[in-house]
Amino acid sequence: EYLVFLVDLPPRGKKTVAIQYNPNGSNPPAYPAKTQSFEKWYTGGVNIAWESERVAYRSYSGLVDYFAKSYPHLRLHDLPADSYHHEATWGVDPFVIGKKPGLCGVALVEGVKFTPFYGARDSLRYTHRGFGGGPVCAGAVVDVLDSDVPVLEECYTIFADRHENIVRTTTARKGVLIAPGMQKNDGELVHIDEKAGYFVSQSPAGEYGAIGMALAFDPASCAGVVDRPDGRFIKLKPGPDGSVVYASVGIWYRVSAEQPSSMEALKKAAERLARSIANPLK
């Protein structure tokens, strides 16, 4: 048997945990579920989705969408079938993606050759499986095949009481860079700091309110930025196992709430995420 619990630590942080046995103790309280995943979700099961009580994410055709929430709760099992692009009591899907990469659709870069592996392309096929759920974490694994040859594995994990996706993307191809991308939105403000390891974007209030996006990565793996009509992509150098680790997050400032006057809070949050990725817990 194992005793499993969650401890939050800042980069390079330490914490001492004392465990005592009480022979006269009663059964411990049940730990409520704070995360869940669905391997086959929406539109006949072609989507995969996962969530914490703070935010929900889904993947389809190799891109990632998010559902912002008005209050902490699990929603994916009971999302109404009507248009989720209009604010409801539970929240809203503030993204309109179309053929853009969404929140971290991935491309491979080899020299000047840029090959997207998101969106509808006849040769691409996506398989997926969910994992986890319960009081600690949940997530999804998406495998991308090109002409039935495996190209990418994207593993997404979200933890209880957190907003961000922790992503590990792996490729078997040699000599390529892995480039997660963030879609462009109308009227957005953008800030990219390759040395600190983050990219943030904030769009002005519309029907849904303002939205923010962040991508955090280890600056030591960064090999520059690709700017395309559909999005901006951070080129990352894979490690010896062919993988890179980064974190992405979607933020919603609802239209009835105070709107952000700057991106400073988003920048600081993204920089903290980047430090945690550059200094992983060991």
Backbone as CSV, one residue per row, in Angstrom:
resi,resn,N_x,N_y,N_z,CA_x,CA_y,CA_z,C_x,C_y,C_z
1,GLU,0.837,-1.192,0.000,0.000,0.000,0.000,0.875,1.246,0.000
2,TYR,0.295,2.337,-0.508,1.028,3.587,-0.591,0.205,4.703,0.046
3,LEU,0.886,5.644,0.655,0.265,6.855,1.137,0.629,7.967,0.151
4,VAL,-0.360,8.561,-0.499,-0.116,9.549,-1.547,-0.761,10.865,-1.152
5,PHE,-0.006,11.954,-1.231,-0.571,13.273,-0.959,0.187,14.304,-1.788
6,LEU,-0.395,15.477,-1.905,0.127,16.530,-2.773,0.765,17.618,-1.925
7,VAL,1.957,18.052,-2.322,2.658,19.127,-1.628,3.079,20.168,-2.655
8,ASP,2.700,21.409,-2.440,3.133,22.493,-3.320,4.510,22.977,-2.892
9,LEU,5.428,23.091,-3.863,6.767,23.594,-3.582,7.141,24.631,-4.636
10,PRO,7.709,25.766,-4.218,8.251,26.703,-5.194,9.558,26.153,-5.749
11,PRO,10.110,26.750,-6.817,11.404,26.280,-7.316,12.456,26.253,-6.211
12,ARG,13.163,25.135,-6.123,14.212,24.907,-5.122,13.677,24.909,-3.685
13,GLY,12.368,24.790,-3.519,11.780,24.796,-2.190,11.948,23.468,-1.472
14,LYS,11.806,23.492,-0.160,11.891,22.291,0.660,10.753,22.314,1.674
15,LYS,10.293,21.128,2.050,9.241,21.038,3.055,9.421,19.729,3.812
16,THR,9.247,19.789,5.119,9.332,18.603,5.962,7.915,18.144,6.304
17,VAL,7.645,16.870,6.104,6.333,16.302,6.387,6.489,15.237,7.468
18,ALA,5.739,15.359,8.549,5.764,14.381,9.643,4.544,13.478,9.525
19,ILE,4.768,12.179,9.595,3.682,11.200,9.501,3.672,10.377,10.794
20,GLN,2.516,10.331,11.442,2.388,9.592,12.690,1.272,8.563,12.561
21,TYR,1.418,7.457,13.267,0.416,6.386,13.266,-0.404,6.457,14.540
22,ASN,-1.719,6.413,14.379,-2.616,6.426,15.530,-3.391,5.111,15.555
23,PRO,-3.022,4.171,16.435,-3.688,2.845,16.423,-5.155,2.915,16.798
24,ASN,-5.584,4.019,17.409,-6.988,4.159,17.808,-7.768,5.064,16.854
25,GLY,-7.173,5.377,15.707,-7.824,6.298,14.777,-9.001,5.671,14.059
26,SER,-9.843,6.506,13.502,-10.988,6.040,12.721,-10.649,6.120,11.237
27,ASN,-11.582,5.716,10.382,-11.353,5.791,8.943,-11.143,7.242,8.517
28,PRO,-10.195,7.480,7.641,-9.946,8.862,7.201,-11.118,9.378,6.358
29,PRO,-11.278,10.685,6.294,-12.360,11.234,5.476,-12.103,10.961,3.996
30,ALA,-13.188,10.900,3.226,-13.056,10.716,1.776,-12.479,11.987,1.158
31,TYR,-11.639,11.827,0.168,-11.065,12.959,-0.523,-11.878,13.203,-1.795
32,PRO,-12.533,14.342,-1.914,-13.400,14.586,-3.070,-12.592,14.727,-4.356
33,ALA,-13.206,14.340,-5.453,-12.568,14.490,-6.754,-12.449,15.963,-7.106
34,LYS,-11.255,16.370,-7.522,-11.020,17.738,-7.970,-10.529,17.789,-9.411
35,THR,-10.346,16.619,-10.015,-9.923,16.538,-11.418,-10.659,15.376,-12.070
36,GLN,-10.773,15.412,-13.394,-11.315,14.273,-14.131,-10.916,14.382,-15.597
37,SER,-10.971,13.241,-16.286,-10.676,13.216,-17.717,-11.693,12.329,-18.415
38,PHE,-11.880,12.594,-19.712,-12.807,11.826,-20.527,-12.120,11.473,-21.837
39,GLU,-11.914,10.191,-22.027,-11.166,9.708,-23.190,-11.926,9.923,-24.491
40,LYS,-13.227,9.799,-24.449,-14.064,10.054,-25.626,-15.121,11.062,-25.218
41,TRP,-14.997,12.278,-25.734,-15.830,13.365,-25.248,-16.327,14.211,-26.412
42,TYR,-17.617,14.485,-26.425,-18.233,15.430,-27.368,-18.122,14.934,-28.821
43,THR,-19.016,15.381,-29.644,-19.056,15.076,-31.088,-18.683,13.632,-31.401
44,GLY,-19.379,12.707,-30.747,-19.137,11.303,-31.029,-17.843,10.755,-30.486
45,GLY,-17.228,11.472,-29.527,-16.010,10.977,-28.894,-14.723,11.301,-29.622
46,VAL,-14.759,12.255,-30.565,-13.517,12.586,-31.283,-12.642,13.552,-30.487
47,ASN,-13.176,14.138,-29.413,-12.398,14.991,-28.523,-11.936,14.185,-27.317
48,ILE,-10.858,14.627,-26.700,-10.485,14.158,-25.372,-10.436,15.390,-24.488
49,ALA,-10.851,15.250,-23.225,-10.948,16.421,-22.358,-10.496,16.077,-20.947
50,TRP,-9.994,17.093,-20.239,-9.530,16.910,-18.871,-9.683,18.241,-18.151
51,GLU,-9.785,18.211,-16.827,-10.057,19.452,-16.107,-9.667,19.365,-14.648
52,SER,-9.442,20.540,-14.056,-9.450,20.727,-12.618,-10.713,21.519,-12.300
53,GLU,-10.898,21.871,-11.044,-12.063,22.685,-10.706,-11.907,24.126,-11.185
54,ARG,-10.720,24.494,-11.639,-10.456,25.867,-12.064,-10.694,26.096,-13.547
55,VAL,-10.374,25.082,-14.365,-10.424,25.252,-15.818,-10.520,23.874,-16.459
56,ALA,-11.046,23.833,-17.672,-11.120,22.574,-18.413,-10.435,22.755,-19.761
57,TYR,-9.843,21.670,-20.262,-9.169,21.684,-21.560,-9.669,20.522,-22.402
58,ARG,-9.580,20.684,-23.703,-9.870,19.572,-24.603,-8.896,19.624,-25.771
59,SER,-8.704,18.480,-26.412,-7.843,18.402,-27.593,-8.611,17.720,-28.710
60,TYR,-8.485,18.260,-29.898,-9.028,17.637,-31.101,-8.187,18.091,-32.277
61,SER,-7.942,17.172,-33.188,-7.120,17.461,-34.375,-5.771,18.065,-34.008
62,GLY,-5.235,17.681,-32.848,-3.901,18.116,-32.473,-3.799,19.487,-31.860
63,LEU,-4.911,20.204,-31.678,-4.870,21.517,-31.038,-5.564,21.443,-29.685
64,VAL,-5.399,22.491,-28.875,-5.950,22.503,-27.522,-6.850,23.724,-27.345
65,ASP,-8.037,23.485,-26.819,-9.022,24.515,-26.505,-9.198,24.543,-24.986
66,TYR,-9.785,25.616,-24.452,-10.032,25.626,-23.008,-11.402,26.208,-22.681
67,PHE,-11.925,25.780,-21.511,-13.210,26.234,-21.003,-12.958,26.963,-19.689
68,ALA,-13.255,28.256,-19.670,-13.073,29.055,-18.459,-14.297,28.903,-17.562
69,LYS,-14.082,28.932,-16.251,-15.164,28.675,-15.302,-15.455,29.901,-14.442
70,SER,-16.757,30.058,-14.126,-17.184,31.178,-13.286,-16.959,30.897,-11.802
71,TYR,-16.880,29.640,-11.424,-16.676,29.256,-10.031,-16.030,27.870,-10.013
72,PRO,-15.350,27.481,-8.931,-14.645,26.192,-8.897,-15.622,25.010,-8.883
73,HIS,-15.533,24.151,-9.891,-16.365,22.955,-9.950,-15.909,22.107,-11.131
74,LEU,-16.323,20.843,-11.157,-16.091,19.976,-12.303,-17.301,20.071,-13.229
75,ARG,-17.049,20.175,-14.544,-18.119,20.515,-15.461,-18.226,19.595,-16.670
76,LEU,-17.157,18.939,-17.089,-17.139,18.266,-18.387,-18.206,17.183,-18.524
77,HIS,-18.572,16.531,-17.421,-19.580,15.475,-17.480,-20.981,16.038,-17.660
78,ASP,-21.134,17.357,-17.523,-22.472,17.953,-17.532,-22.479,19.265,-18.316
79,LEU,-21.680,19.339,-19.372,-21.638,20.556,-20.170,-22.842,20.585,-21.107
80,PRO,-23.633,21.643,-21.091,-24.813,21.688,-21.962,-24.426,21.589,-23.431
81,ALA,-25.325,21.043,-24.213,-25.045,20.839,-25.637,-25.249,22.103,-26.466
82,ASP,-25.752,23.181,-25.833,-25.953,24.411,-26.599,-24.612,25.115,-26.815
83,SER,-24.652,26.290,-27.404,-23.414,26.991,-27.748,-22.648,27.390,-26.494
84,TYR,-21.471,26.847,-26.307,-20.652,27.191,-25.146,-19.788,28.426,-25.412
85,HIS,-19.918,29.033,-26.596,-19.191,30.271,-26.878,-19.916,31.499,-26.330
86,HIS,-21.073,31.319,-25.690,-21.776,32.405,-25.022,-21.759,32.130,-23.523
87,GLU,-21.467,33.159,-22.722,-21.298,32.946,-21.290,-22.560,32.355,-20.665
88,ALA,-22.372,31.313,-19.871,-23.441,30.671,-19.125,-23.098,30.753,-17.634
89,THR,-23.965,30.189,-16.808,-23.712,30.232,-15.372,-22.386,29.575,-15.017
90,TRP,-22.047,28.480,-15.705,-20.830,27.738,-15.378,-19.570,28.428,-15.893
91,GLY,-19.673,29.213,-16.993,-18.504,29.853,-17.594,-18.668,29.988,-19.088
92,VAL,-17.559,29.848,-19.848,-17.603,30.066,-21.299,-16.378,29.433,-21.951
93,ASP,-16.520,29.083,-23.213,-15.357,28.763,-24.046,-15.032,30.033,-24.827
94,PRO,-13.991,30.787,-24.432,-13.735,32.083,-25.053,-12.927,32.022,-26.340
95,PHE,-12.503,30.829,-26.739,-11.669,30.664,-27.927,-12.523,30.422,-29.168
96,VAL,-12.148,31.048,-30.258,-12.632,30.670,-31.583,-11.392,30.290,-32.370
97,ILE,-11.210,28.990,-32.640,-9.920,28.500,-33.137,-9.891,28.382,-34.651
98,GLY,-10.873,27.709,-35.232,-10.839,27.496,-36.679,-9.633,26.667,-37.070
99,LYS,-8.788,27.204,-37.936,-7.614,26.478,-38.406,-6.335,26.917,-37.701
100,LYS,-6.469,27.672,-36.615,-5.300,28.131,-35.862,-4.853,27.055,-34.861
101,PRO,-3.685,27.206,-34.245,-3.175,26.150,-33.355,-3.817,26.109,-31.984
102,GLY,-4.669,27.113,-31.654,-5.257,27.114,-30.327,-4.209,27.377,-29.268
103,LEU,-4.294,26.629,-28.181,-3.391,26.808,-27.046,-2.347,25.695,-27.066
104,CYS,-1.414,25.800,-27.995,-0.268,24.890,-28.105,-0.470,23.732,-29.071
105,GLY,-1.035,23.983,-30.246,-0.863,23.044,-31.340,0.612,22.974,-31.693
106,VAL,1.117,21.810,-32.089,2.562,21.600,-32.228,2.970,21.453,-33.691
107,ALA,4.121,22.028,-34.018,4.761,21.835,-35.314,6.171,21.318,-35.077
108,LEU,6.756,20.702,-36.103,8.171,20.330,-36.080,8.908,21.229,-37.056
109,VAL,10.082,21.678,-36.642,10.900,22.591,-37.454,12.236,21.922,-37.737
110,GLU,12.562,21.843,-39.009,13.846,21.278,-39.446,14.468,22.264,-40.413
111,GLY,15.487,23.020,-39.939,16.040,24.092,-40.754,14.988,25.169,-40.952
112,VAL,14.653,25.459,-42.214,13.606,26.437,-42.511,12.261,25.747,-42.769
113,LYS,12.240,24.431,-42.728,11.009,23.689,-42.994,10.147,23.650,-41.738
114,PHE,8.906,24.103,-41.878,7.951,24.175,-40.777,6.784,23.247,-41.110
115,THR,6.584,22.204,-40.299,5.531,21.226,-40.581,4.559,21.180,-39.416
116,PRO,3.333,21.713,-39.587,2.344,21.662,-38.504,1.733,20.269,-38.363
117,PHE,1.485,19.871,-37.121,0.825,18.596,-36.846,-0.455,18.843,-36.047
118,TYR,-1.130,19.942,-36.369,-2.441,20.256,-35.815,-3.360,20.597,-36.989
119,GLY,-4.646,20.403,-36.777,-5.616,20.740,-37.808,-5.834,19.596,-38.783
120,ALA,-6.809,19.777,-39.637,-7.204,18.718,-40.572,-6.226,18.640,-41.732
121,ARG,-5.532,17.525,-41.821,-4.696,17.209,-42.980,-4.920,15.736,-43.269
122,ASP,-5.127,15.397,-44.527,-5.571,14.047,-44.880,-4.676,12.950,-44.320
123,SER,-3.368,13.215,-44.253,-2.449,12.156,-43.828,-2.352,12.011,-42.317
124,LEU,-2.900,12.991,-41.548,-2.752,12.976,-40.098,-3.883,12.204,-39.425
125,ARG,-3.505,11.470,-38.391,-4.488,10.744,-37.582,-4.117,10.916,-36.111
126,TYR,-5.144,11.050,-35.278,-4.924,11.303,-33.861,-5.605,10.215,-33.036
127,THR,-4.868,9.632,-32.109,-5.459,8.712,-31.145,-5.209,9.280,-29.756
128,HIS,-6.084,8.968,-28.832,-5.914,9.555,-27.504,-6.442,8.647,-26.414
129,ARG,-5.916,8.881,-25.217,-6.360,8.142,-24.034,-6.268,9.074,-22.828
130,GLY,-7.211,8.927,-21.913,-7.218,9.723,-20.704,-6.582,8.973,-19.551
131,PHE,-6.216,9.700,-18.511,-5.675,9.055,-17.309,-6.001,9.906,-16.085
132,GLY,-5.860,9.285,-14.930,-6.016,9.997,-13.663,-7.463,10.306,-13.353
133,GLY,-7.664,11.381,-12.640,-8.957,11.757,-12.112,-9.002,11.484,-10.625
134,GLY,-9.702,12.336,-9.875,-9.753,12.187,-8.434,-9.194,13.409,-7.741
135,PRO,-8.619,13.248,-6.550,-8.205,14.411,-5.761,-6.879,15.033,-6.174
136,VAL,-6.094,14.388,-7.042,-4.735,14.874,-7.307,-4.565,15.424,-8.720
137,CYS,-4.751,14.611,-9.757,-4.469,15.080,-11.107,-5.225,14.256,-12.134
138,ALA,-5.313,14.795,-13.335,-5.896,14.097,-14.472,-5.185,14.586,-15.723
139,GLY,-5.389,13.881,-16.832,-4.721,14.312,-18.051,-5.081,13.487,-19.255
140,ALA,-4.322,13.705,-20.304,-4.586,13.055,-21.581,-3.280,12.828,-22.312
141,VAL,-3.252,11.755,-23.104,-2.133,11.474,-23.993,-2.680,11.447,-25.417
142,VAL,-2.096,12.251,-26.284,-2.511,12.310,-27.688,-1.335,11.859,-28.545
143,ASP,-1.576,10.840,-29.376,-0.565,10.361,-30.320,-0.921,10.855,-31.716
144,VAL,0.072,11.428,-32.390,-0.125,11.966,-33.736,0.613,11.072,-34.726
145,LEU,-0.126,10.578,-35.721,0.451,9.727,-36.766,0.322,10.419,-38.108
146,ASP,1.364,10.324,-38.913,1.355,10.864,-40.267,1.520,9.700,-41.235
147,SER,0.499,9.475,-42.045,0.464,8.296,-42.925,0.695,7.024,-42.115
148,ASP,0.066,6.975,-40.925,0.113,5.851,-39.985,1.477,5.617,-39.360
149,VAL,2.404,6.564,-39.532,3.712,6.492,-38.871,3.683,7.404,-37.642
150,PRO,3.967,6.901,-36.429,3.952,7.746,-35.235,4.965,8.889,-35.345
151,VAL,4.507,10.102,-35.037,5.358,11.287,-35.129,5.520,11.949,-33.774
152,LEU,4.398,12.165,-33.055,4.426,12.892,-31.794,3.600,12.164,-30.743
153,GLU,4.037,12.302,-29.483,3.200,11.961,-28.345,3.133,13.194,-27.456
154,GLU,1.906,13.649,-27.201,1.690,14.823,-26.361,0.971,14.388,-25.091
155,CYS,1.602,14.605,-23.941,1.030,14.204,-22.661,0.708,15.463,-21.857
156,TYR,-0.572,15.637,-21.515,-1.043,16.804,-20.779,-1.454,16.380,-19.369
157,THR,-1.036,17.149,-18.358,-1.412,16.863,-16.981,-1.867,18.145,-16.305
158,ILE,-3.002,18.075,-15.601,-3.462,19.207,-14.793,-3.642,18.716,-13.360
159,PHE,-3.226,19.538,-12.400,-3.307,19.177,-10.990,-4.456,19.908,-10.309
160,ALA,-4.914,19.357,-9.208,-6.000,19.960,-8.447,-5.657,21.393,-8.056
161,ASP,-6.651,22.268,-8.148,-6.528,23.672,-7.747,-5.532,24.456,-8.603
162,ARG,-5.215,23.957,-9.795,-4.284,24.637,-10.692,-4.970,24.943,-12.028
163,HIS,-4.429,25.925,-12.736,-4.951,26.310,-14.048,-4.145,25.716,-15.208
164,GLU,-2.850,25.523,-15.010,-1.980,25.266,-16.152,-1.911,23.794,-16.540
165,ASN,-1.726,23.575,-17.841,-1.369,22.263,-18.377,0.139,22.087,-18.259
166,ILE,0.578,20.985,-17.719,1.981,20.612,-17.810,2.080,19.639,-18.987
167,VAL,2.895,19.956,-19.975,2.920,19.209,-21.230,4.306,18.613,-21.462
168,ARG,4.320,17.333,-21.802,5.552,16.697,-22.296,5.265,16.206,-23.705
169,THR,5.990,16.762,-24.675,5.830,16.374,-26.073,7.099,15.663,-26.531
170,THR,6.921,14.509,-27.145,8.047,13.662,-27.541,7.935,13.320,-29.018
171,THR,9.082,13.332,-29.708,9.127,12.907,-31.108,10.255,11.903,-31.302
172,ALA,10.021,10.964,-32.206,11.060,9.993,-32.548,11.941,10.504,-33.672
173,ARG,11.560,11.592,-34.308,12.355,12.137,-35.406,13.608,12.818,-34.872
174,LYS,14.697,12.647,-35.555,15.975,13.220,-35.138,16.230,14.542,-35.879
175,GLY,16.972,15.421,-35.227,17.400,16.655,-35.872,16.306,17.677,-36.073
176,VAL,15.208,17.576,-35.299,14.116,18.529,-35.435,13.917,19.279,-34.120
177,LEU,13.266,20.432,-34.208,12.850,21.200,-33.046,11.343,21.036,-32.873
178,ILE,10.895,20.970,-31.631,9.470,20.881,-31.323,8.967,22.293,-31.045
179,ALA,7.911,22.713,-31.738,7.465,24.104,-31.670,5.987,24.182,-31.285
180,PRO,5.671,24.310,-29.985,4.285,24.571,-29.593,3.896,25.998,-29.963
181,GLY,2.650,26.179,-30.415,2.223,27.489,-30.893,1.008,28.019,-30.166
182,MET,0.905,29.333,-30.102,-0.247,30.023,-29.521,-0.914,30.828,-30.618
183,GLN,-2.213,30.689,-30.750,-2.908,31.353,-31.835,-2.909,32.868,-31.651
184,LYS,-3.070,33.584,-32.768,-3.195,35.034,-32.733,-4.662,35.415,-32.559
185,ASN,-4.911,36.488,-31.779,-6.259,36.988,-31.548,-6.318,38.475,-31.879
186,ASP,-7.480,38.946,-32.237,-7.641,40.346,-32.633,-7.295,41.286,-31.483
187,GLY,-6.520,42.322,-31.789,-6.228,43.379,-30.832,-5.367,42.974,-29.665
188,GLU,-4.643,41.886,-29.783,-3.904,41.367,-28.635,-2.634,42.152,-28.345
189,LEU,-2.231,42.095,-27.085,-0.910,42.522,-26.657,-0.067,41.275,-26.466
190,VAL,1.201,41.324,-26.873,2.065,40.140,-26.827,3.398,40.505,-26.202
191,HIS,3.895,39.618,-25.365,5.244,39.794,-24.807,5.927,38.434,-24.774
192,ILE,7.097,38.351,-25.386,7.891,37.121,-25.405,9.248,37.417,-24.788
193,ASP,9.622,36.640,-23.790,10.925,36.776,-23.138,11.628,35.423,-23.229
194,GLU,12.469,35.266,-24.248,13.142,33.980,-24.460,14.133,33.675,-23.338
195,LYS,14.755,34.729,-22.766,15.741,34.514,-21.708,15.085,34.069,-20.403
196,ALA,13.883,34.579,-20.133,13.179,34.175,-18.912,12.352,32.915,-19.137
197,GLY,12.011,32.611,-20.402,11.319,31.366,-20.712,9.808,31.461,-20.715
198,TYR,9.257,32.565,-21.235,7.801,32.625,-21.290,7.312,33.492,-22.444
199,PHE,6.054,33.268,-22.793,5.349,33.995,-23.847,3.935,34.233,-23.334
200,VAL,3.489,35.484,-23.311,2.135,35.791,-22.859,1.425,36.640,-23.906
201,SER,0.112,36.483,-23.950,-0.738,37.242,-24.866,-2.016,37.604,-24.122
202,GLN,-2.481,38.827,-24.352,-3.727,39.264,-23.721,-4.569,40.003,-24.749
203,SER,-5.838,39.618,-24.860,-6.748,40.210,-25.837,-7.782,41.055,-25.132
204,PRO,-8.236,42.147,-25.752,-9.156,43.079,-25.083,-10.528,42.465,-24.862
205,ALA,-11.295,43.125,-24.000,-12.633,42.652,-23.665,-13.546,42.699,-24.881
206,GLY,-14.310,41.633,-25.056,-15.344,41.577,-26.077,-16.590,41.024,-25.445
207,GLU,-17.323,40.227,-26.172,-18.530,39.620,-25.616,-18.204,38.788,-24.377
208,TYR,-17.027,38.123,-24.381,-16.681,37.193,-23.312,-15.856,37.844,-22.211
209,GLY,-15.386,39.051,-22.408,-14.388,39.621,-21.521,-13.009,39.406,-22.112
210,ALA,-11.976,39.861,-21.411,-10.613,39.707,-21.901,-10.140,38.272,-21.702
211,ILE,-9.252,37.822,-22.579,-8.652,36.502,-22.417,-7.138,36.628,-22.429
212,GLY,-6.504,35.748,-21.708,-5.051,35.711,-21.666,-4.553,34.313,-21.967
213,MET,-3.343,34.232,-22.492,-2.686,32.947,-22.742,-1.251,33.053,-22.268
214,ALA,-0.716,31.954,-21.813,0.683,31.918,-21.411,1.299,30.583,-21.797
215,LEU,2.542,30.648,-22.205,3.350,29.461,-22.495,4.670,29.644,-21.771
216,ALA,5.024,28.700,-20.908,6.269,28.765,-20.138,7.134,27.571,-20.500
217,PHE,8.448,27.786,-20.567,9.372,26.748,-21.007,10.738,26.985,-20.384
218,ASP,11.594,25.985,-20.472,12.971,26.115,-19.998,13.738,26.966,-21.005
219,PRO,14.230,28.143,-20.616,14.935,28.994,-21.589,16.163,28.319,-22.198
220,ALA,16.739,27.337,-21.494,17.906,26.648,-22.039,17.555,25.829,-23.270
221,SER,16.266,25.489,-23.438,15.856,24.699,-24.598,15.355,25.546,-25.755
222,CYS,15.249,26.865,-25.551,14.645,27.737,-26.558,15.611,28.019,-27.702
223,ALA,15.115,27.866,-28.940,15.935,28.118,-30.140,15.293,29.164,-31.036
224,GLY,14.480,30.055,-30.441,13.917,31.145,-31.218,12.414,31.017,-31.417
225,VAL,11.863,31.977,-32.153,10.422,32.110,-32.355,10.114,32.082,-33.845
226,VAL,9.021,31.428,-34.204,8.509,31.460,-35.572,7.188,32.218,-35.552
227,ASP,7.095,33.277,-36.351,5.873,34.080,-36.429,5.175,33.773,-37.739
228,ARG,3.959,33.221,-37.633,3.178,32.850,-38.813,1.811,33.534,-38.761
229,PRO,1.073,33.554,-39.870,-0.238,34.210,-39.860,-1.207,33.637,-38.830
230,ASP,-1.102,32.332,-38.543,-2.063,31.716,-37.635,-1.597,31.671,-36.183
231,GLY,-0.332,32.006,-35.900,0.139,31.951,-34.530,1.625,32.184,-34.406
232,ARG,2.086,32.191,-33.161,3.511,32.326,-32.854,3.961,31.039,-32.182
233,PHE,5.129,30.556,-32.575,5.598,29.245,-32.138,6.976,29.394,-31.498
234,ILE,7.148,28.732,-30.357,8.429,28.723,-29.654,9.167,27.442,-30.032
235,LYS,10.336,27.582,-30.648,11.123,26.409,-31.037,11.920,25.914,-29.831
236,LEU,11.719,24.628,-29.489,12.377,24.033,-28.334,13.219,22.839,-28.759
237,LYS,14.419,22.755,-28.203,15.335,21.655,-28.512,15.008,20.454,-27.626
238,PRO,14.694,19.306,-28.234,14.389,18.117,-27.421,15.618,17.628,-26.668
239,GLY,15.367,16.972,-25.535,16.438,16.339,-24.794,16.839,15.027,-25.443
240,PRO,17.751,14.276,-24.805,18.222,13.003,-25.384,17.098,11.993,-25.635
241,ASP,15.999,12.113,-24.877,14.880,11.178,-25.070,13.880,11.681,-26.111
242,GLY,14.212,12.797,-26.783,13.334,13.335,-27.817,12.171,14.153,-27.298
243,SER,12.199,14.551,-26.024,11.056,15.245,-25.443,11.405,16.654,-24.966
244,VAL,10.388,17.484,-24.885,10.470,18.804,-24.254,9.323,18.918,-23.262
245,VAL,9.512,19.749,-22.240,8.477,19.997,-21.246,8.166,21.483,-21.233
246,TYR,6.893,21.810,-21.221,6.466,23.203,-21.130,5.109,23.239,-20.453
247,ALA,4.643,24.431,-20.142,3.332,24.599,-19.511,2.556,25.649,-20.282
248,SER,1.265,25.386,-20.455,0.399,26.352,-21.122,-0.825,26.600,-20.260
249,VAL,-1.406,27.782,-20.400,-2.565,28.115,-19.580,-3.431,29.135,-20.308
250,GLY,-4.751,28.967,-20.179,-5.705,29.940,-20.679,-6.376,30.654,-19.518
251,ILE,-6.495,31.981,-19.603,-7.050,32.811,-18.533,-8.250,33.585,-19.079
252,TRP,-9.259,33.771,-18.241,-10.449,34.519,-18.629,-10.737,35.601,-17.595
253,TYR,-10.906,36.836,-18.064,-11.357,37.942,-17.229,-12.793,38.261,-17.664
254,ARG,-13.776,37.766,-16.949,-15.159,37.881,-17.397,-15.556,39.345,-17.555
255,VAL,-16.453,39.611,-18.495,-16.765,40.977,-18.902,-17.375,41.778,-17.752
256,SER,-18.023,41.113,-16.794,-18.641,41.815,-15.674,-17.655,42.117,-14.556
257,ALA,-16.422,41.615,-14.680,-15.407,41.821,-13.650,-14.451,42.937,-14.061
258,GLU,-13.618,43.337,-13.138,-12.607,44.349,-13.436,-11.637,43.808,-14.482
259,GLN,-11.387,44.597,-15.520,-10.513,44.156,-16.592,-9.057,44.511,-16.280
260,PRO,-8.117,43.693,-16.743,-6.702,43.958,-16.425,-6.207,45.229,-17.107
261,SER,-5.436,46.016,-16.389,-4.889,47.260,-16.950,-3.543,47.036,-17.625
262,SER,-2.922,45.881,-17.367,-1.637,45.551,-17.980,-1.473,44.043,-17.968
263,MET,-0.341,43.573,-18.502,-0.036,42.138,-18.505,0.928,41.747,-17.399
264,GLU,1.181,42.632,-16.447,2.219,42.362,-15.450,1.917,41.120,-14.615
265,ALA,0.672,40.959,-14.190,0.339,39.776,-13.383,0.527,38.499,-14.192
266,LEU,0.127,38.539,-15.460,0.282,37.371,-16.323,1.756,37.072,-16.576
267,LYS,2.561,38.106,-16.764,3.998,37.921,-16.964,4.643,37.262,-15.739
268,LYS,4.297,37.747,-14.553,4.899,37.207,-13.336,4.511,35.748,-13.133
269,ALA,3.230,35.424,-13.398,2.790,34.040,-13.253,3.514,33.132,-14.241
270,ALA,3.669,33.605,-15.495,4.362,32.810,-16.505,5.839,32.642,-16.162
271,GLU,6.459,33.678,-15.608,7.875,33.577,-15.235,8.069,32.579,-14.096
272,ARG,7.135,32.553,-13.143,7.214,31.552,-12.057,7.087,30.141,-12.621
273,LEU,6.179,29.962,-13.570,6.040,28.651,-14.206,7.326,28.251,-14.914
274,ALA,7.931,29.210,-15.627,9.173,28.914,-16.347,10.280,28.493,-15.387
275,ARG,10.369,29.146,-14.231,11.395,28.768,-13.250,11.169,27.355,-12.735
276,SER,9.904,26.980,-12.543,9.629,25.636,-12.039,9.969,24.578,-13.091
277,ILE,9.794,24.912,-14.377,10.137,23.962,-15.434,11.653,23.839,-15.575
278,ALA,12.355,24.960,-15.440,13.816,24.948,-15.543,14.477,24.284,-14.338
279,ASN,13.755,24.212,-13.216,14.294,23.615,-11.988,13.311,22.558,-11.483
280,PRO,13.198,21.425,-12.170,12.183,20.435,-11.817,12.452,19.788,-10.468
281,LEU,11.382,19.362,-9.826,11.492,18.658,-8.559,12.199,17.329,-8.763
282,LYS,13.183,17.015,-7.925,13.924,15.757,-8.023,13.896,15.034,-6.688
